[in-house]
Amino acid sequence: MRHNHPLYLLASETVVHLKKYMPEFHLSGQKSSAARFINEIEKVCQQTMQEQWPGESMVRALRFAPHVFDKQCEAGVKPLYEAACASFAWVLWAEFYEEDDWSRSFLPNFANGEGIGPDGRLFNSKTILGLFLLGPNTHYPAHAHPAEEFYLILSGTAKWQIGANTLFETKKPGDVMIHLSNESHSIQTFEEPLFCIYGWRGNINAKTWYRNNMADNTEKIKYPTIEK
């Protein structure tokens, strides 16, 4: 059953793509983080994880699901895209954040689907792997967290900022973005929804944080409330 389960197949295809993408990482920190993700997800693929069936919540951004299913995806991500679509109903979708002044502008267009992890359909205490959906014309503001993170774009394009003092760069399907521990990152979508695979490793239970100006280290850190 393990090898036929949609979430194990998603994990396996993610490893294949991360290995292919390794030459694209130009910074040693990103290469090292990607290698750690590959190692941990490969271990996940060999484990038998217990299924969890917690209650589901209303996630408004899932209204964009028909848009991400109806795609002629690029050949380089087709196996991953198909694995993600097969896993779509297996991840545990949530809006993730409690609504407040920081999250209010993007939360109706935000959906986080944990497939493997402490709050995922398959329990794992060390690694998170799931799906991410962000609606069109949406700004996911700069934030950071102690856990290392990657995003792998399946459909849609977006502007991505990694680091508090860097410019946004346009990313496309097949691209992989690595966020190192406590590294600021932000996303701005265009006219279509953004559909991704994401992963967390390291200190996955530590709090996400932000500043109004992520480049100002003297500003007090703030913590959004997580609602899974």
C-alpha positions as CSV (number, residue, x, y, z in Angstrom):
1,M,0.0,0.0,0.0
2,R,2.8,2.4,0.9
3,H,4.2,2.5,-2.7
4,N,0.8,3.1,-4.2
5,H,-0.3,5.8,-1.7
6,P,-0.6,9.2,-3.5
7,L,1.4,11.0,-0.8
8,Y,4.3,8.5,-1.0
9,L,4.3,8.9,-4.8
10,L,4.3,12.7,-4.4
11,A,7.3,12.4,-2.1
12,S,9.1,10.1,-4.5
13,E,8.5,12.4,-7.5
14,T,9.6,15.4,-5.4
15,V,13.0,13.8,-4.7
16,V,13.5,13.1,-8.5
17,H,12.8,16.7,-9.3
18,L,15.0,18.1,-6.5
19,K,17.9,16.0,-7.7
20,K,17.5,17.2,-11.3
21,Y,17.3,20.8,-10.1
22,M,20.5,20.7,-8.0
23,P,22.7,22.3,-10.6
24,E,20.5,25.4,-10.6
25,F,21.3,26.3,-7.1
26,H,24.2,28.7,-7.2
27,L,24.6,29.3,-3.4
28,S,26.3,26.7,-1.2
29,G,23.6,27.2,1.5
30,Q,20.8,26.4,-1.0
31,K,22.7,23.4,-2.3
32,S,23.2,22.1,1.2
33,S,19.6,22.6,2.2
34,A,18.3,20.9,-0.9
35,A,20.6,17.9,-0.2
36,R,19.2,17.7,3.3
37,F,15.6,17.8,2.0
38,I,16.5,15.1,-0.5
39,N,18.0,12.9,2.2
40,E,15.0,13.4,4.6
41,I,12.3,12.8,2.0
42,E,14.1,9.7,0.8
43,K,13.9,8.4,4.3
44,V,10.2,9.3,4.5
45,C,9.6,7.2,1.4
46,Q,11.0,4.2,3.3
47,Q,8.8,4.7,6.3
48,T,5.3,3.4,7.1
49,M,3.5,6.4,8.4
50,Q,0.3,6.4,10.3
51,E,-2.8,8.0,8.8
52,Q,-4.5,10.8,10.7
53,W,-8.1,11.9,10.2
54,P,-8.6,15.2,12.0
55,G,-11.5,17.5,11.3
56,E,-11.5,19.6,8.1
57,S,-12.0,23.3,7.9
58,M,-13.3,25.7,5.3
59,V,-10.6,27.0,3.1
60,R,-11.7,29.8,0.8
61,A,-8.8,29.6,-1.7
62,L,-9.8,26.1,-2.7
63,R,-12.3,27.8,-5.1
64,F,-9.2,28.2,-7.3
65,A,-8.7,24.4,-7.5
66,P,-10.5,24.0,-10.9
67,H,-8.0,26.5,-12.4
68,V,-5.0,24.5,-11.3
69,F,-6.5,21.2,-12.4
70,D,-7.2,22.4,-15.9
71,K,-3.6,22.9,-17.0
72,Q,-1.5,21.8,-19.9
73,C,1.6,21.6,-17.7
74,E,5.1,21.8,-18.9
75,A,6.8,18.5,-19.8
76,G,9.5,18.9,-17.1
77,V,6.9,19.0,-14.3
78,K,4.2,16.7,-15.7
79,P,5.0,13.7,-13.4
80,L,5.0,16.0,-10.3
81,Y,1.9,17.8,-11.4
82,E,0.0,14.5,-11.9
83,A,1.2,13.3,-8.5
84,A,0.1,16.6,-6.9
85,C,-3.3,16.4,-8.4
86,A,-3.7,12.8,-7.2
87,S,-2.7,14.0,-3.7
88,F,-5.0,17.0,-3.7
89,A,-7.8,15.3,-1.8
90,W,-5.3,13.6,0.6
91,V,-3.6,16.6,2.1
92,L,-5.2,18.4,5.0
93,W,-6.1,21.9,3.7
94,A,-6.1,24.8,6.1
95,E,-5.9,28.6,5.9
96,F,-3.0,28.2,8.3
97,Y,-3.1,31.7,9.8
98,E,-5.7,33.4,12.1
99,E,-7.0,36.5,10.4
100,D,-5.4,39.7,11.7
101,D,-4.0,43.0,10.2
102,W,-1.0,41.1,8.8
103,S,-2.9,38.2,7.1
104,R,-6.2,39.8,6.2
105,S,-5.3,40.9,2.7
106,F,-4.1,37.5,1.5
107,L,-5.9,34.9,3.7
108,P,-9.0,34.5,1.5
109,N,-6.6,33.5,-1.4
110,F,-4.3,31.3,0.7
111,A,-4.5,27.5,1.1
112,N,-1.9,25.3,2.8
113,G,-2.3,21.5,2.4
114,E,-0.1,19.4,4.7
115,G,0.2,15.9,3.4
116,I,3.1,14.5,5.5
117,G,4.0,16.0,8.8
118,P,2.8,16.5,12.4
119,D,-0.6,17.8,11.1
120,G,-0.6,16.0,7.8
121,R,-2.7,13.0,6.6
122,L,0.4,10.9,7.2
123,F,2.1,11.6,10.5
124,N,5.8,12.5,10.6
125,S,7.4,14.4,13.4
126,K,10.5,15.7,11.5
127,T,9.5,16.5,7.9
128,I,6.6,18.3,6.3
129,L,5.6,17.8,2.7
130,G,2.5,19.2,1.2
131,L,0.7,21.4,-1.4
132,F,0.3,25.2,-1.6
133,L,-2.2,27.3,-3.4
134,L,-2.2,31.1,-3.7
135,G,-4.8,33.0,-5.6
136,P,-4.2,35.5,-8.4
137,N,-3.0,39.1,-7.8
138,T,-2.1,38.2,-4.2
139,H,0.8,39.4,-2.1
140,Y,2.0,37.0,0.6
141,P,4.0,39.4,2.7
142,A,7.6,38.9,3.9
143,H,8.1,36.6,6.8
144,A,10.5,33.9,8.1
145,H,10.7,30.8,10.3
146,P,13.5,28.7,11.8
147,A,12.5,25.8,9.7
148,E,14.2,25.4,6.2
149,E,11.6,25.5,3.4
150,F,11.3,24.8,-0.3
151,Y,8.7,25.6,-2.8
152,L,8.5,23.8,-6.2
153,I,6.2,25.5,-8.7
154,L,3.8,23.3,-10.6
155,S,1.6,25.9,-12.4
156,G,1.4,29.6,-12.5
157,T,4.2,32.2,-12.2
158,A,5.0,34.5,-9.4
159,K,7.5,37.1,-8.3
160,W,9.6,35.8,-5.4
161,Q,11.8,37.7,-3.0
162,I,14.3,35.8,-0.9
163,G,16.2,37.9,1.5
164,A,15.1,41.2,3.0
165,N,17.2,43.4,0.8
166,T,16.9,41.6,-2.6
167,L,14.8,42.3,-5.6
168,F,11.8,40.2,-6.6
169,E,12.5,37.7,-9.4
170,T,9.9,36.0,-11.6
171,K,9.7,32.2,-11.1
172,K,8.0,29.7,-13.4
173,P,6.8,26.1,-13.3
174,G,9.7,23.7,-12.5
175,D,11.6,26.3,-10.4
176,V,12.6,25.5,-6.9
177,M,13.0,28.1,-4.2
178,I,15.0,27.4,-1.0
179,H,14.4,29.5,2.1
180,L,17.1,29.0,4.7
181,S,16.5,29.1,8.4
182,N,15.1,32.5,9.4
183,E,15.5,33.9,5.9
184,S,12.9,36.5,4.8
185,H,10.8,35.6,1.8
186,S,7.7,37.0,0.1
187,I,5.5,36.0,-2.9
188,Q,3.5,38.1,-5.4
189,T,1.2,36.3,-7.9
190,F,0.1,37.4,-11.3
191,E,-3.2,36.8,-13.1
192,E,-3.4,33.1,-12.4
193,P,-3.3,31.0,-9.2
194,L,0.1,29.6,-8.0
195,F,0.2,25.9,-7.3
196,C,3.2,24.4,-5.6
197,I,4.7,21.6,-3.6
198,Y,6.3,22.8,-0.4
199,G,8.5,21.2,2.3
200,W,9.8,22.1,5.8
201,R,12.6,20.5,7.7
202,G,14.7,21.3,10.8
203,N,12.9,23.2,13.6
204,I,9.5,22.7,12.1
205,N,7.7,23.4,15.4
206,A,9.2,26.9,15.9
207,K,7.1,30.0,15.2
208,T,6.8,31.9,12.0
209,W,7.7,35.6,12.5
210,Y,7.8,38.9,10.7
211,R,8.6,42.6,11.0
212,N,6.9,45.4,9.2
213,N,10.3,46.1,7.7
214,M,12.2,42.8,7.5
215,A,15.4,44.6,6.8
216,D,15.3,46.5,10.1
217,N,16.9,44.3,12.7
218,T,16.1,46.8,15.4
219,E,12.3,46.4,14.9
220,K,10.5,44.1,17.3
221,I,9.6,40.7,15.9
222,K,5.9,39.9,15.6
223,Y,4.3,36.4,15.5
224,P,1.2,35.6,13.5
225,T,-1.2,33.1,15.1
226,I,-1.2,29.8,13.3
227,E,-4.5,28.1,12.8
228,K,-4.2,24.6,11.5
